């Protein structure tokens, strides 16, 4: 009797192991196929528990350590797996890691579909409610869906150029019908989509060319409005519009911002800016997205004005150290500081 029971138990265990083998094999294959690239650590770097400098350090990877790149979680961090199987996040800066191939999120589709926030939702540094809050996206904010990272979160890029993760619940995000987004496609500074009437374009081109004549003119805060020996930001845009077209703008950036709201149609999406538009910014708070987390932009004070000249570029002047009047890419902290813009011309 005991021997019969033992035989039955052995048979049941064998059947259980056998039936589970295909699932285990499938899981292993899935895990291997999820790895899209490999990398190597080129300088000692911390391994963290989330893709942020606020993440807890769970280890340190030495120079020469090979890793598997599981995904690029945001602009600053890769999710990696070392040879021992430990998973965490490391800086994506090339001074720390070199990458072979292109990293992508495991099991996720790069949809590039457009969507819109229908209820205020937090933009986070990681696809989890434990992710650090970068900012809150207000109702009506347009986003580009970069991927569905997991069943609960989308990786998105907001119309202001911030990248992060938001809840994929239909309570918060409404997906556009008809597929792919026609927005910036994930680029850091989108080319302007709105067209400009021919007569307006001629005037804008004249203002831009006038501004370029002063490239390198030294910066001076509170510069003399009666000379062109130096400029501050608002003096510069006022002067070039006056010289090119005879249009007199207010003397300081905050009054210029108010003028745009009173005399034009302000726009709050970088993708809606047109060449020649004045663009207004809040004060610099840091280079990382987290430095601007939770900021109510409606309450921020204008501290800088520039002119958008198209192709993701700004013509402006902002400090002695920067070399005076110059052209910069509309990316990095400029994107994060952006408040609104608008056209001087109608």
C-alpha positions as CSV (number, residue, x, y, z in Angstrom):
1,X,0.0,0.0,0.0
2,X,2.7,2.4,1.0
3,X,4.7,1.5,-2.1
4,X,1.6,2.3,-4.3
5,X,1.2,5.7,-2.7
6,X,4.8,6.5,-3.2
7,X,4.6,5.5,-6.9
8,X,1.5,7.7,-7.4
9,X,3.2,10.7,-5.7
10,X,6.4,10.3,-7.8
11,X,4.3,10.1,-11.0
12,X,2.3,13.3,-10.1
13,X,5.6,15.2,-9.4
14,X,7.1,14.1,-12.7
15,X,3.9,15.1,-14.5
16,X,4.0,18.5,-12.8
17,X,7.6,19.2,-13.7
18,X,7.1,18.1,-17.3
19,X,4.0,20.2,-17.8
20,X,5.8,23.3,-16.4
21,X,8.9,23.0,-18.6
22,X,7.4,24.7,-21.7
23,X,6.4,27.7,-19.6
24,X,9.8,28.0,-18.1
25,X,11.5,27.7,-21.5
26,X,9.1,30.4,-22.9
27,X,9.8,32.7,-20.0
28,X,13.6,32.3,-20.5
29,X,13.3,33.0,-24.2
30,X,11.1,36.0,-23.5
31,X,13.7,37.4,-21.1
32,X,16.5,37.0,-23.6
33,X,14.6,38.6,-26.5
34,X,13.7,41.6,-24.3
35,X,17.4,42.6,-24.2
36,X,17.9,44.9,-27.1
37,X,21.5,46.0,-26.6
38,X,24.6,45.6,-24.6
39,X,26.9,48.1,-23.0
40,X,30.1,48.5,-21.0
41,X,30.9,50.7,-18.1
42,X,33.7,53.1,-18.9
43,X,33.9,54.8,-15.5
44,X,32.8,53.7,-12.1
45,X,29.1,54.5,-11.7
46,X,26.4,53.9,-9.1
47,X,23.6,51.4,-9.6
48,X,20.3,52.8,-8.3
49,X,16.9,51.4,-7.5
50,X,15.1,54.0,-9.7
51,X,16.0,56.2,-12.7
52,X,16.8,59.3,-10.7
53,X,19.7,60.7,-8.6
54,X,17.3,60.4,-5.6
55,X,17.2,56.7,-6.2
56,X,18.9,54.5,-3.5
57,X,22.3,53.3,-4.4
58,X,22.1,49.5,-4.5
59,X,25.6,48.8,-5.9
60,X,28.5,50.2,-7.9
61,X,29.6,49.0,-11.3
62,X,33.4,49.2,-12.0
63,X,35.1,50.3,-15.2
64,X,35.0,47.5,-17.8
65,X,31.9,45.8,-16.4
66,X,29.6,44.5,-19.2
67,X,25.9,45.1,-18.9
68,X,22.7,44.4,-20.7
69,X,20.6,47.5,-21.5
70,X,17.0,46.7,-20.7
71,X,15.6,50.1,-21.6
72,X,16.4,53.8,-21.6
73,X,14.0,54.8,-18.8
74,X,14.4,58.6,-19.4
75,X,16.9,61.1,-20.8
76,X,19.3,60.5,-18.0
77,X,19.2,56.8,-17.0
78,X,19.4,53.3,-18.5
79,X,17.8,50.3,-16.8
80,X,20.6,47.6,-16.9
81,X,21.4,44.1,-15.8
82,X,24.9,43.1,-14.8
83,X,26.6,39.7,-15.3
84,X,25.4,38.5,-11.8
85,X,21.8,39.2,-12.8
86,X,21.4,42.4,-10.6
87,X,19.0,44.9,-12.2
88,X,19.1,48.7,-11.5
89,X,19.5,52.1,-13.1
90,X,22.7,53.8,-14.2
91,X,23.5,57.2,-15.7
92,X,23.1,57.3,-19.5
93,X,25.9,59.8,-19.8
94,X,28.6,58.6,-22.3
95,X,31.3,59.3,-19.6
96,X,29.9,56.3,-17.7
97,X,28.7,53.9,-20.3
98,X,29.1,52.9,-23.9
99,X,26.2,51.3,-25.7
100,X,26.2,48.8,-28.6
101,X,22.9,49.0,-30.5
102,X,19.8,50.8,-29.5
103,X,18.2,50.4,-26.1
104,X,14.4,50.0,-26.0
105,X,11.9,49.1,-23.4
106,X,11.4,45.4,-23.1
107,X,8.1,44.2,-24.5
108,X,6.9,47.7,-25.3
109,X,5.8,49.1,-28.6
110,X,7.1,52.5,-29.8
111,X,3.7,53.7,-30.7
112,X,4.4,57.5,-31.1
113,X,0.6,57.9,-30.8
114,X,-0.8,61.3,-29.7
115,X,-3.0,61.7,-26.6
116,X,-4.4,64.4,-24.4
117,X,-4.7,64.7,-20.6
118,X,-8.4,64.7,-19.6
119,X,-7.8,64.9,-15.8
120,X,-4.7,66.3,-14.1
121,X,-2.0,63.6,-13.8
122,X,1.5,63.4,-12.4
123,X,4.4,63.0,-14.7
124,X,7.0,60.7,-13.0
125,X,10.6,59.7,-13.4
126,X,9.7,56.0,-13.3
127,X,6.7,53.8,-14.5
128,X,5.4,53.4,-10.9
129,X,3.6,55.5,-8.3
130,X,6.9,55.4,-6.4
131,X,8.6,57.3,-9.2
132,X,9.6,60.9,-8.4
133,X,7.1,63.5,-9.6
134,X,8.5,65.8,-12.3
135,X,5.4,67.9,-12.6
136,X,1.7,67.7,-12.9
137,X,0.2,67.7,-16.5
138,X,-3.0,69.7,-16.5
139,X,-6.2,68.9,-18.2
140,X,-5.9,69.6,-21.9
141,X,-2.2,69.1,-22.1
142,X,-1.1,67.3,-25.4
143,X,1.3,64.4,-25.1
144,X,3.1,62.0,-27.5
145,X,2.8,58.3,-26.3
146,X,6.3,57.0,-26.8
147,X,5.5,53.5,-25.4
148,X,3.3,51.5,-23.1
149,X,6.0,50.6,-20.5
150,X,3.8,48.3,-18.5
151,X,0.1,47.7,-18.0
152,X,-0.3,50.8,-15.8
153,X,2.0,53.4,-17.3
154,X,2.8,55.1,-20.6
155,X,6.1,56.8,-21.3
156,X,5.2,60.2,-22.8
157,X,6.6,63.4,-24.0
158,X,4.6,66.5,-23.1
159,X,3.9,69.4,-25.5
160,X,6.5,71.4,-23.5
161,X,9.2,68.7,-24.2
162,X,9.3,67.0,-20.8
163,X,9.6,63.2,-20.9
164,X,8.4,60.9,-18.2
165,X,5.7,58.3,-17.2
166,X,2.0,58.8,-16.6
167,X,-0.9,56.5,-15.6
168,X,-2.3,54.8,-18.7
169,X,-5.8,54.8,-17.1
170,X,-8.5,56.2,-19.4
171,X,-9.5,58.4,-16.5
172,X,-6.3,60.5,-17.1
173,X,-5.3,60.0,-20.8
174,X,-7.4,60.0,-23.9
175,X,-5.7,58.6,-27.0
176,X,-6.2,60.3,-30.4
177,X,-8.0,58.3,-33.0
178,X,-6.3,57.2,-36.1
179,X,-2.8,56.3,-35.0
180,X,0.6,58.0,-35.1
181,X,1.3,61.4,-33.8
182,X,2.2,64.2,-36.2
183,X,4.1,66.0,-33.5
184,X,7.8,66.2,-32.8
185,X,8.3,62.4,-32.8
186,X,10.3,62.6,-29.6
187,X,12.8,65.2,-30.7
188,X,13.9,67.7,-28.1
189,X,13.0,70.8,-30.1
190,X,10.2,70.5,-32.7
191,X,10.1,72.4,-35.9
192,X,7.1,74.8,-36.0
193,X,4.0,73.3,-37.6
194,X,1.9,76.4,-38.1
195,X,2.3,78.1,-41.5
196,X,3.0,81.8,-41.8
197,X,1.3,84.0,-44.5
198,X,3.8,85.2,-47.1
199,X,3.5,88.9,-46.2
200,X,4.1,88.1,-42.5
201,X,7.0,85.8,-43.4
202,X,8.8,88.6,-45.2
203,X,8.5,90.8,-42.2
204,X,9.7,88.0,-39.8
205,X,12.7,87.3,-42.0
206,X,13.6,91.0,-41.9
207,X,13.5,91.0,-38.1
208,X,15.6,87.9,-37.9
209,X,18.2,89.2,-40.3
210,X,18.3,92.5,-38.3
211,X,18.9,90.5,-35.1
212,X,21.7,88.5,-36.6
213,X,23.6,91.7,-37.4
214,X,24.2,92.0,-33.7
215,X,25.6,88.6,-33.0
216,X,28.2,88.8,-30.2
217,X,27.1,92.2,-29.0
218,X,27.9,92.2,-25.2
219,X,25.3,91.6,-22.6
220,X,24.5,94.2,-19.9
221,X,21.7,93.9,-17.5
222,X,19.6,97.2,-17.6
223,X,21.4,98.2,-20.8
224,X,21.0,101.8,-22.2
225,X,18.0,101.7,-24.5
226,X,19.5,104.6,-26.6
227,X,22.6,102.7,-27.8
228,X,23.4,99.4,-29.4
229,X,26.8,99.0,-27.6
230,X,25.2,96.4,-25.2
231,X,21.8,94.7,-24.8
232,X,19.9,92.8,-22.2
233,X,17.2,90.4,-23.3
234,X,14.2,92.7,-23.5
235,X,16.3,95.6,-25.0
236,X,17.5,93.3,-27.8
237,X,14.1,92.1,-29.0
238,X,12.6,95.6,-28.6
239,X,15.4,97.1,-30.7
240,X,15.3,94.7,-33.6
241,X,11.5,95.0,-34.0
242,X,11.8,98.8,-33.9
243,X,14.7,98.9,-36.4
244,X,13.3,96.3,-38.8
245,X,9.6,97.2,-38.8
246,X,9.1,100.3,-36.7
247,X,7.2,98.4,-34.1
248,X,7.7,99.7,-30.5
249,X,7.4,97.1,-27.8
250,X,7.5,97.7,-24.0
251,X,10.9,98.0,-22.4
252,X,11.1,95.0,-20.1
253,X,10.3,91.3,-20.5
254,X,7.3,91.2,-18.1
255,X,5.6,94.1,-19.9
256,X,6.4,92.5,-23.2
257,X,4.7,89.3,-22.0
258,X,1.7,91.2,-20.9
259,X,1.7,93.0,-24.3
260,X,1.5,89.7,-26.1
261,X,-1.4,88.5,-24.0
262,X,-3.3,91.8,-24.7
263,X,-2.5,92.2,-28.4
264,X,-1.9,88.7,-29.7
265,X,-2.8,85.1,-29.0
266,X,-0.4,83.5,-26.5
267,X,0.6,79.9,-27.1
268,X,1.6,77.4,-24.5
269,X,2.9,74.6,-26.6
270,X,6.4,74.8,-28.2
271,X,5.0,73.0,-31.2
272,X,2.7,76.0,-31.8
273,X,5.4,78.6,-32.0
274,X,6.2,80.3,-35.3
275,X,9.3,82.0,-36.4
276,X,9.4,85.6,-35.1
277,X,7.4,84.8,-32.0
278,X,8.6,86.2,-28.6
279,X,9.1,83.4,-26.1
280,X,9.0,83.9,-22.3
281,X,10.8,82.0,-19.6
282,X,10.8,81.5,-15.8
283,X,14.0,81.7,-13.8
284,X,16.6,79.0,-14.0
285,X,16.1,76.4,-11.2
286,X,18.5,73.6,-12.4
287,X,19.4,71.5,-15.4
288,X,17.4,68.4,-14.4
289,X,13.7,67.8,-15.0
290,X,13.2,67.2,-11.2
291,X,14.2,70.8,-10.5
292,X,11.0,71.9,-12.1
293,X,8.8,69.3,-10.5
294,X,5.4,70.5,-9.2
295,X,5.9,74.1,-10.4
296,X,2.7,76.1,-11.1
297,X,3.7,77.8,-14.3
298,X,0.8,80.2,-14.1
299,X,2.3,81.7,-11.0
300,X,5.9,82.0,-12.2
301,X,7.4,85.4,-13.0
302,X,8.9,86.1,-16.4
303,X,12.7,86.6,-16.1
304,X,13.8,86.2,-19.8
305,X,12.5,86.8,-23.3
306,X,13.9,85.5,-26.6
307,X,12.8,85.3,-30.2
308,X,12.0,82.0,-31.7
309,X,13.5,81.8,-35.3
310,X,12.3,78.4,-36.3
311,X,14.0,75.0,-36.6
312,X,14.1,74.7,-32.8
313,X,16.3,77.7,-32.3
314,X,16.3,80.9,-30.1
315,X,17.9,84.2,-30.9
316,X,18.6,86.1,-27.7
317,X,21.1,87.4,-25.1
318,X,21.1,86.5,-21.5
319,X,24.5,86.8,-19.7
320,X,28.0,88.2,-20.0
321,X,29.5,84.8,-19.7
322,X,27.5,83.4,-22.6
323,X,29.1,85.9,-25.0
324,X,26.2,88.3,-25.7
325,X,23.7,88.0,-28.6
326,X,23.7,84.3,-29.8
327,X,21.6,81.5,-31.2
328,X,20.8,78.5,-29.0
329,X,18.9,75.3,-29.4
330,X,15.5,75.3,-27.8
331,X,16.2,72.3,-25.6
332,X,17.4,71.3,-22.1
333,X,16.6,73.8,-19.4
334,X,15.2,76.3,-22.0
335,X,12.3,73.8,-22.6
336,X,11.7,73.4,-18.9
337,X,11.7,77.1,-18.2
338,X,9.3,77.8,-21.1
339,X,6.1,79.6,-20.0
340,X,4.4,80.8,-23.2
341,X,5.1,82.7,-26.4
342,X,3.2,84.7,-29.0
343,X,3.4,86.6,-32.3
344,X,4.1,90.4,-32.5
345,X,2.7,90.5,-36.0
346,X,-0.9,89.8,-37.0
